[in-house]
Amino acid sequence: MPRLAANLTMMYTEHPFLDRFAAAASDGFQGVEFLFPYDYAAADLQARLRDYGLTQALFNAPPGDWAAGERGIASLPGREDEFLRGLDQALEYAAQLGNRSLHVMAGLIRPEQDRAAHREVYVNNLAHAARIAATAGITVVIEPINTRDIPGFFLNRQDDAQAICKEVGADNLKVQFDCYHCQIVEGDIAKKLERDMAGIGHIQIAGVPDRHEPDVGELNYPYLFDRIDALGYTSWIGCEYRPKAGTRAGLGWAQPYLARR
C-alpha cells in the first residue's frame, strides 16, 4: 500500500504555509514534502512536524534565483561553489527536520550552450553531493522534468538520469521518478518502473495532462500502486499536484490509503 506524502507547496494552498502541516495531518497524511524550507526557521518547521506526528519525506536543495527563473544550478558551469554552499545549507535543514532524501535540481540549458560541459559539471557536483550527504545518511535524488512545464530543463529522461547515477557510482544517489513528468516525456510508466526500480529513491504522482488529482486524467494510479508494491518499493510517494478545487474536497482518490486521525 502506498505511503503518501502531501506536497505542501502545491496542496493545501487554502492555508498559510505553516498551517498546511496541521491540515495534511487532519486528513490522514503521515508524511509531507515541499519544494524549499529556507524562508522559515528550521526549528519552526521541526515543531510542526513533531506536533502533528509527520515525517519530512523530501525537499529541494537551494535552486539558485528561483524568482528570476532559475531552476537549479547543479549543471551550471561556474556555479560550483554556490552549489556546495547551498548543499551545506540543505543538509543543516535536513538534520533538524529528520529528512532523509534531498532533491538536487539540474538547472536550465539554452540551445546554444555546450551540453557536454553542463553534463560534466553535473556529474562532478553530484559526486561531491553524494559523498557529503552520505556522512549524514542522506540520499540525494535527481529528477527528470518535462520541458512543457520547465522549458530548457537539462534532465528530461529516466534512462539519462539512471545513466548519470551509474556513472557517479554512489549508493546514495538515486532517481526521483515523477510519474507526471515521465508520462509527458516518455510514457510506458509501468515498464520503466520495472526496469529502473533498483535506482529509484523517491516517487511522485499527479494527474496527466493537467497536474490535478491523480484520479483525473490518463493514468491509472491504482494499477501503478499495485505494480509499485509488487516491485518492493516501500518509501514515500509524494502527491505533487494542484487540486482542482479545495484540497480536502479532492481527496476521495486517497481515502483507501490514508489513516484518518
Buried (B, 14 or more C-beta within 10 A) or exposed (E): EBBBBBBBBBBBBEBEBEEBBBBBBEBBBBBBBBBBBBEBEBEEBBEBBEEBEBBBBBBBBBBBEBEEEBBBBBBBEEBBEEBBEBBEBBBEBBBBBEBBBBBBBBBBBEEEBEEEEBBEBBBBBBBBBBBBBBEBEBBBBBBBBBBEEBEEBBBBBBEBBBEBBEBBEBEBBBBBBBBBBBBBBBEEBBEBBEEBBEBBBBBBBBBBBEBBBBBBBEBBBEEBBBBBEEBEBEBBBBBBBBBEEEBBEBBEBBEEBBEEE
